[in-house]
Amino acid sequence: MSRKEIYLSALTAVCVATTGAPALAATGFYVGATAGQSFFHQNKSDYDAAVVDEFIVSSVSYHPASSSLDKHDIAFGALVGYRLAPAFSIEASYIDLGKLSYNSTGMLTDGRFFSANAVGNFTVGAKGPTLAALGIVPFSGRWEIYAKAGLFFARMTRSLYTNMDHSPAGPTPTNEGYSSVSSNSVDPLLGIGTSWQVLNRLTLRGEYTRFVNVGEKHKTGEMSVDVFNLGLTYSLGQP
């Protein structure tokens, strides 16, 4: 079963299970926490080209033999919100989107006298506060759906590790390097979700959010990130 089918099945189950229960939407402050999976929209070919550029030294060039890109990681966060009315809420949160990981192995050579095994590894991660408005559609019972839009105040960091070995048979490094660059950006976010009020003050949420063009194009690069998460919120207002 695909991830999309799993989420649709879960939402359907929540709808069926809660139809007919009394509505208990509350206004006021609430706090919560979320955790789920992130997916970074990035092409492996972009990093293949980037690692080749990083190894350019005089007449020596890098020839990648194999590479891999892991676009998935764990995302988690905490939030505080204020429900102004049954159909409208504002939320501030802090979220860590996790990291994208790229690994490459290959050969450095001048085509004649010099050759060396080499690796180049990139990691790219983003985290920061968000501010969003939620439009909520309460249904009969404890179930409701919502859409959200807001801003992500992102701190993105791109790190590069390189390792060159003059001995073709062994992994012992003879030349290691590490560099890191960070950027700050303000990026839009859009999301949809559903919530189920388990108890008078406790609510379970399922949510999809896209963080659009995170990062700075000429420094860390830009990429969109999807997050599928589950969360729990606790209402501090009147039930």
Secondary structure, 3 states (H helix, E strand, C coil): CCHHHHHHHHHHHHHHHHCCCCCCCCCEEEEEEEEEEEEECCCHHHHHHHHHHHCCECCEEEEEEEEEEECEEEEEEEEEEEEEECCEEEEEEEEEEEEEEEEEEEEEECCCCCEEEEEEEEEEEEEEEEEEEEEEEECCCCEEEEEEEEEEEEEEEEEEEEEEECCCCCCCCCEEEEEEEEEEEEEEEEEEEEEEECCCCEEEEEEEEEEEEECCCCCCCCEEEEEEEEEEEEECCCC
